[in-house]
Amino acid sequence: MTEINISWAEYDMLITSVGMDIANEYLNITHRKHLIVGMNRGGLPAAVHLSHILELPMTIINYRRLDGVAETKPELFHQLDTDINNFGGIILVDEIHDSGHSMNICKEYLKSMYPDIAVVSAVLVYNTHFDGIKKESYDVEFSGRVIDTSKEHPWVNFPWEA
C-alpha cells in the first residue's frame, strides 16, 4: 500500500496555514473568544498547537470509532473556568477528515449541547473522496491540504505516528 507521509516540516506548514486562515477569515470577524476542541486522539497535536498559535483555550472531545463501529459516545472533557456557553464559537479540530463520520458525530453532539454556539471544523488534511461510499460530510471550514484518495494514496501518516 502506498502512503502519504507528512513530515514535521510539512506539518508545520499545514498547521500555520490553518491557524492563519482561522485567524484571518473567522476570528477576525467574530470578535469573541472561541474554544478549541481537539478530537481524541489524532486531533490532539493539532488542537494543542492551534490553541497556542491562536491563544485560545482548549478542551478535548472523546469519541472512538473503529472499523465503522462506534465504540463510545461523544464525551466532552471541559475543565476550564469559563462556561462553554460564554464562548463565541467552537473550533472542532482533527488531523484528518476522511469518511467524515467521527467529525459529524462530534459536531452534532456539540451543536446539541450548545445550540446557540457556532461550531466550525478545522483539519490538517481533508479527503474529498472515501472509497466510493457516499461521504458523510459537513464541509470542513478550514483545512491545510486537500486530497482525493480515489486519485492519490490510500493512507496518510502524520509525523507523530512514526
Backbone as CSV, one residue per row, in Angstrom:
resi,resn,N_x,N_y,N_z,CA_x,CA_y,CA_z,C_x,C_y,C_z
1,MET,0.841,-1.174,0.000,0.000,0.000,0.000,0.887,1.238,0.000
2,THR,0.575,2.143,-0.892,1.313,3.412,-0.899,0.693,4.369,0.114
3,GLU,1.498,5.311,0.548,1.067,6.195,1.624,1.502,7.627,1.362
4,ILE,0.831,8.551,2.035,1.265,9.938,2.103,1.902,10.094,3.471
5,ASN,3.170,10.415,3.490,3.879,10.617,4.759,4.125,12.102,4.955
6,ILE,3.479,12.658,5.959,3.630,14.080,6.249,4.796,14.253,7.210
7,SER,5.762,15.042,6.797,6.946,15.305,7.621,6.615,16.377,8.662
8,TRP,7.524,16.568,9.613,7.345,17.640,10.596,7.345,18.997,9.902
9,ALA,8.157,19.166,8.870,8.202,20.435,8.140,6.866,20.701,7.436
10,GLU,6.307,19.673,6.811,5.001,19.846,6.156,3.916,20.082,7.197
11,TYR,3.978,19.362,8.316,3.016,19.587,9.404,3.060,21.056,9.831
12,ASP,4.255,21.601,9.998,4.396,22.985,10.422,3.746,23.926,9.405
13,MET,3.918,23.648,8.125,3.277,24.452,7.071,1.756,24.345,7.158
14,LEU,1.258,23.119,7.338,-0.185,22.887,7.382,-0.821,23.578,8.583
15,ILE,-0.233,23.420,9.769,-0.824,23.982,10.989,-0.758,25.503,10.947
16,THR,0.324,26.047,10.389,0.441,27.501,10.264,-0.615,28.038,9.300
17,SER,-0.807,27.354,8.191,-1.806,27.758,7.207,-3.214,27.723,7.802
18,VAL,-3.551,26.640,8.478,-4.873,26.512,9.096,-5.060,27.601,10.150
19,GLY,-4.051,27.819,10.977,-4.130,28.844,12.011,-4.332,30.235,11.434
20,MET,-3.594,30.552,10.377,-3.724,31.871,9.744,-5.105,32.040,9.108
21,ASP,-5.600,30.979,8.470,-6.936,31.051,7.865,-8.003,31.277,8.929
22,ILE,-7.909,30.553,10.030,-8.888,30.733,11.116,-8.812,32.160,11.647
23,ALA,-7.600,32.635,11.889,-7.430,33.988,12.431,-7.966,35.052,11.474
24,ASN,-7.631,34.937,10.206,-7.991,35.967,9.227,-9.435,35.891,8.744
25,GLU,-9.942,34.669,8.553,-11.261,34.511,7.940,-12.383,34.304,8.949
26,TYR,-12.045,34.008,10.187,-13.094,33.660,11.148,-13.001,34.488,12.425
27,LEU,-11.897,34.388,13.122,-11.764,35.098,14.390,-11.759,36.608,14.189
28,ASN,-11.223,37.050,13.075,-11.121,38.474,12.778,-12.491,39.139,12.660
29,ILE,-13.524,38.369,12.301,-14.855,38.950,12.115,-15.807,38.654,13.262
30,THR,-15.470,37.737,14.144,-16.408,37.371,15.208,-16.212,38.176,16.481
31,HIS,-14.985,38.580,16.774,-14.676,39.437,17.921,-15.090,38.858,19.275
32,ARG,-15.202,37.568,19.382,-15.481,36.930,20.672,-14.522,35.779,20.864
33,LYS,-14.236,35.464,22.105,-13.323,34.376,22.449,-13.943,33.037,22.012
34,HIS,-13.124,32.181,21.410,-13.568,30.873,20.959,-12.865,29.779,21.745
35,LEU,-13.406,28.588,21.630,-12.852,27.426,22.303,-12.388,26.426,21.260
36,ILE,-11.153,25.966,21.385,-10.639,24.877,20.546,-11.057,23.565,21.211
37,VAL,-11.636,22.653,20.428,-11.993,21.328,20.930,-11.260,20.308,20.070
38,GLY,-10.292,19.621,20.673,-9.497,18.629,19.965,-10.132,17.256,20.032
39,MET,-10.194,16.584,18.884,-10.756,15.235,18.853,-9.687,14.239,19.285
40,ASN,-10.028,13.489,20.299,-9.126,12.492,20.861,-9.062,11.292,19.917
41,ARG,-7.976,10.893,19.505,-6.601,11.072,19.821,-5.870,11.825,18.755
42,GLY,-6.149,11.510,17.508,-5.356,12.073,16.416,-5.396,13.581,16.305
43,GLY,-6.484,14.203,16.705,-6.614,15.643,16.581,-5.930,16.439,17.675
44,LEU,-5.448,15.757,18.713,-4.888,16.489,19.848,-3.613,17.263,19.526
45,PRO,-2.647,16.709,18.784,-1.457,17.523,18.482,-1.816,18.818,17.753
46,ALA,-2.691,18.736,16.767,-3.082,19.927,16.016,-3.883,20.883,16.895
47,ALA,-4.760,20.360,17.747,-5.572,21.214,18.617,-4.703,21.979,19.612
48,VAL,-3.744,21.292,20.217,-2.847,21.960,21.164,-2.059,23.053,20.445
49,HIS,-1.549,22.726,19.270,-0.758,23.685,18.506,-1.606,24.907,18.117
50,LEU,-2.832,24.678,17.628,-3.710,25.790,17.266,-4.082,26.624,18.485
51,SER,-4.263,25.967,19.612,-4.555,26.682,20.853,-3.438,27.669,21.182
52,HIS,-2.200,27.249,20.978,-1.057,28.135,21.223,-0.957,29.237,20.169
53,ILE,-1.094,28.868,18.897,-0.989,29.843,17.814,-2.043,30.943,17.960
54,LEU,-3.288,30.528,18.245,-4.403,31.471,18.281,-4.657,32.048,19.672
55,GLU,-3.884,31.563,20.642,-4.036,31.988,22.036,-5.471,31.807,22.519
56,LEU,-6.000,30.599,22.276,-7.360,30.246,22.679,-7.317,29.066,23.643
57,PRO,-8.265,28.993,24.558,-8.332,27.840,25.447,-8.731,26.593,24.666
58,MET,-8.416,25.449,25.231,-8.664,24.182,24.548,-9.221,23.153,25.519
59,THR,-10.052,22.293,24.988,-10.514,21.131,25.723,-10.571,19.951,24.746
60,ILE,-10.994,18.813,25.232,-10.933,17.568,24.450,-12.324,16.951,24.335
61,ILE,-12.612,16.420,23.148,-13.796,15.591,22.989,-13.322,14.177,22.681
62,ASN,-13.915,13.218,23.368,-13.550,11.822,23.176,-14.665,11.114,22.401
63,TYR,-14.289,10.457,21.341,-15.213,9.618,20.577,-14.366,8.595,19.860
64,ARG,-14.749,7.348,19.960,-13.955,6.297,19.322,-14.833,5.482,18.402
65,ARG,-14.334,5.325,17.193,-14.994,4.520,16.167,-13.902,3.677,15.530
66,LEU,-14.127,2.393,15.428,-13.134,1.504,14.848,-13.808,0.601,13.832
67,ASP,-13.265,0.598,12.629,-13.798,-0.233,11.539,-15.293,-0.017,11.323
68,GLY,-15.714,1.249,11.383,-17.103,1.580,11.096,-18.071,1.373,12.247
69,VAL,-17.571,0.974,13.397,-18.445,0.712,14.535,-18.116,1.691,15.655
70,ALA,-19.145,2.388,16.134,-18.939,3.323,17.240,-18.681,2.531,18.508
71,GLU,-17.566,2.814,19.156,-17.220,2.131,20.397,-17.572,2.962,21.627
72,THR,-17.743,4.265,21.435,-18.114,5.150,22.531,-19.093,6.196,22.015
73,LYS,-19.683,6.924,22.928,-20.479,8.098,22.588,-19.591,9.305,22.821
74,PRO,-19.849,10.405,22.121,-19.028,11.598,22.353,-19.122,12.052,23.811
75,GLU,-17.985,12.477,24.317,-17.926,12.990,25.690,-16.928,14.133,25.715
76,LEU,-17.376,15.281,26.216,-16.531,16.465,26.282,-15.880,16.532,27.650
77,PHE,-14.560,16.704,27.666,-13.809,16.852,28.911,-13.496,18.324,29.093
78,HIS,-14.424,19.059,29.694,-14.263,20.509,29.847,-13.856,20.825,31.277
79,GLN,-12.633,21.320,31.452,-12.100,21.625,32.774,-11.728,23.102,32.909
80,LEU,-12.282,23.942,32.072,-11.943,25.357,32.110,-12.834,26.098,33.099
81,ASP,-12.378,27.262,33.520,-13.155,28.080,34.443,-14.357,28.741,33.769
82,THR,-14.307,28.905,32.473,-15.361,29.588,31.728,-16.398,28.588,31.237
83,ASP,-17.657,28.899,31.444,-18.757,28.092,30.921,-18.694,28.131,29.395
84,ILE,-18.862,27.004,28.750,-18.778,26.937,27.290,-19.788,27.876,26.633
85,ASN,-20.929,28.081,27.262,-21.941,28.982,26.695,-21.462,30.429,26.603
86,ASN,-20.385,30.766,27.271,-19.837,32.122,27.205,-18.881,32.333,26.031
87,PHE,-18.559,31.270,25.304,-17.670,31.395,24.149,-18.465,31.815,22.919
88,GLY,-17.783,32.497,22.015,-18.412,32.939,20.776,-18.539,31.842,19.745
89,GLY,-17.781,30.780,19.907,-17.828,29.682,18.957,-16.891,28.567,19.378
90,ILE,-17.070,27.433,18.734,-16.245,26.251,18.980,-15.549,25.902,17.670
91,ILE,-14.247,25.653,17.759,-13.469,25.202,16.603,-13.086,23.754,16.871
92,LEU,-13.737,22.830,16.186,-13.509,21.394,16.337,-12.332,20.998,15.453
93,VAL,-11.314,20.364,16.052,-10.064,20.098,15.341,-9.765,18.601,15.307
94,ASP,-9.381,18.121,14.122,-8.901,16.750,13.956,-7.736,16.794,12.971
95,GLU,-6.976,15.714,12.911,-5.842,15.717,11.996,-6.284,15.443,10.571
96,ILE,-7.326,14.603,10.402,-7.794,14.259,9.055,-9.305,14.109,9.063
97,HIS,-9.908,14.542,7.996,-11.342,14.342,7.765,-11.405,13.338,6.634
98,ASP,-11.601,12.077,6.992,-11.537,11.004,5.998,-12.952,10.660,5.532
99,SER,-13.631,9.747,6.197,-15.013,9.455,5.822,-15.941,10.568,6.286
100,GLY,-15.543,11.272,7.331,-16.363,12.350,7.875,-17.244,11.914,9.031
101,HIS,-17.332,10.622,9.275,-18.266,10.128,10.290,-17.946,10.640,11.700
102,SER,-16.721,10.476,12.136,-16.372,10.863,13.508,-16.575,12.356,13.733
103,MET,-16.140,13.162,12.782,-16.310,14.599,12.937,-17.790,14.965,12.950
104,ASN,-18.590,14.338,12.100,-20.021,14.631,12.075,-20.685,14.294,13.398
105,ILE,-20.344,13.147,13.960,-20.916,12.742,15.256,-20.543,13.764,16.326
106,CYS,-19.278,14.145,16.361,-18.810,15.105,17.371,-19.418,16.483,17.146
107,LYS,-19.534,16.893,15.889,-20.113,18.197,15.579,-21.592,18.231,15.987
108,GLU,-22.321,17.185,15.674,-23.735,17.106,16.062,-23.893,17.115,17.587
109,TYR,-23.015,16.406,18.268,-23.043,16.379,19.729,-22.840,17.791,20.288
110,LEU,-21.823,18.495,19.804,-21.545,19.851,20.284,-22.708,20.799,19.968
111,LYS,-23.296,20.674,18.778,-24.427,21.519,18.411,-25.639,21.232,19.295
112,SER,-25.841,19.977,19.656,-26.983,19.638,20.521,-26.762,20.112,21.960
113,MET,-25.521,20.076,22.414,-25.202,20.512,23.779,-25.181,22.043,23.892
114,TYR,-24.779,22.721,22.830,-24.614,24.181,22.832,-25.256,24.766,21.574
115,PRO,-26.586,24.726,21.490,-27.275,25.111,20.255,-27.094,26.570,19.845
116,ASP,-26.713,27.429,20.766,-26.554,28.845,20.443,-25.133,29.220,20.046
117,ILE,-24.250,28.224,19.963,-22.848,28.482,19.653,-22.509,27.873,18.293
118,ALA,-21.875,28.667,17.441,-21.445,28.174,16.132,-20.314,27.165,16.322
119,VAL,-20.370,26.083,15.554,-19.314,25.071,15.565,-18.738,24.986,14.159
120,VAL,-17.431,25.247,14.044,-16.745,25.100,12.766,-15.667,24.027,12.926
121,SER,-15.211,23.501,11.807,-14.219,22.427,11.880,-12.945,22.810,11.148
122,ALA,-11.842,22.273,11.676,-10.524,22.507,11.092,-9.753,21.198,11.098
123,VAL,-9.129,20.879,9.987,-8.330,19.662,9.868,-7.040,19.977,9.125
124,LEU,-6.051,19.153,9.344,-4.808,19.296,8.581,-4.995,18.780,7.165
125,VAL,-5.682,17.632,7.021,-5.887,17.003,5.710,-7.368,16.696,5.537
126,TYR,-7.912,17.146,4.418,-9.321,16.918,4.091,-9.408,16.019,2.868
127,ASN,-10.008,14.836,3.035,-10.182,13.871,1.963,-11.533,14.121,1.304
128,THR,-11.534,14.423,0.011,-12.781,14.708,-0.691,-13.462,13.455,-1.234
129,HIS,-12.862,12.301,-1.052,-13.416,11.049,-1.576,-13.195,9.957,-0.535
130,PHE,-14.140,9.054,-0.405,-13.956,7.961,0.531,-14.399,6.651,-0.097
131,ASP,-13.517,5.993,-0.828,-13.710,4.657,-1.382,-15.078,4.402,-2.010
132,GLY,-15.586,5.366,-2.760,-16.842,5.160,-3.469,-18.070,5.176,-2.584
133,ILE,-17.889,5.265,-1.284,-19.013,5.304,-0.356,-19.499,6.737,-0.290
134,LYS,-20.819,6.915,-0.175,-21.322,8.277,-0.012,-20.683,8.887,1.219
135,LYS,-20.006,9.968,1.006,-19.260,10.611,2.084,-20.226,11.269,3.057
136,GLU,-20.100,10.891,4.330,-20.868,11.540,5.387,-20.101,12.803,5.717
137,SER,-20.577,13.939,5.226,-19.687,15.073,5.338,-20.393,16.389,5.551
138,TYR,-19.936,17.076,6.544,-20.139,18.513,6.600,-18.982,19.063,5.802
139,ASP,-19.158,20.242,5.290,-17.998,20.893,4.719,-17.057,21.230,5.854
140,VAL,-15.800,21.010,5.626,-14.782,21.411,6.594,-14.434,22.853,6.268
141,GLU,-14.560,23.710,7.268,-14.340,25.129,7.005,-12.867,25.469,6.803
142,PHE,-11.966,24.773,7.513,-10.543,25.093,7.430,-9.731,23.814,7.267
143,SER,-8.898,23.780,6.226,-8.029,22.620,6.022,-6.703,23.087,5.436
144,GLY,-5.658,22.335,5.757,-4.328,22.665,5.260,-4.034,22.042,3.914
145,ARG,-4.542,20.836,3.711,-4.269,20.113,2.471,-5.514,19.329,2.088
146,VAL,-5.856,19.363,0.815,-6.998,18.614,0.301,-6.459,17.466,-0.539
147,ILE,-6.989,16.274,-0.284,-6.600,15.110,-1.075,-7.857,14.421,-1.596
148,ASP,-7.694,13.609,-2.606,-8.762,12.774,-3.139,-8.180,11.375,-3.222
149,THR,-8.560,10.515,-2.291,-7.943,9.187,-2.244,-8.378,8.283,-3.393
150,SER,-9.315,8.736,-4.218,-9.594,7.955,-5.425,-8.493,8.199,-6.456
151,LYS,-7.739,9.311,-6.299,-6.671,9.646,-7.233,-5.294,9.574,-6.592
152,GLU,-5.239,9.766,-5.264,-3.958,9.774,-4.569,-3.818,8.495,-3.751
153,HIS,-2.982,8.555,-2.760,-2.658,7.387,-1.954,-3.738,7.101,-0.919
154,PRO,-3.890,5.858,-0.516,-4.998,5.498,0.366,-4.781,5.763,1.861
155,TRP,-3.610,6.097,2.300,-3.371,6.244,3.735,-2.470,7.442,4.009
156,VAL,-2.779,8.195,5.073,-1.985,9.366,5.442,-1.340,9.106,6.800
157,ASN,-0.029,9.250,6.860,0.714,9.116,8.119,1.175,10.497,8.573
158,PHE,0.929,10.800,9.834,1.372,12.062,10.417,2.666,11.819,11.181
159,PRO,3.475,12.851,11.364,4.810,12.648,11.936,4.803,12.035,13.335
160,TRP,3.787,12.275,14.128,3.738,11.699,15.473,3.346,10.234,15.470
161,GLU,3.003,9.693,14.309,2.658,8.272,14.200,3.838,7.401,13.820
162,ALA,4.974,8.023,13.561,6.153,7.285,13.112,6.759,6.450,14.239
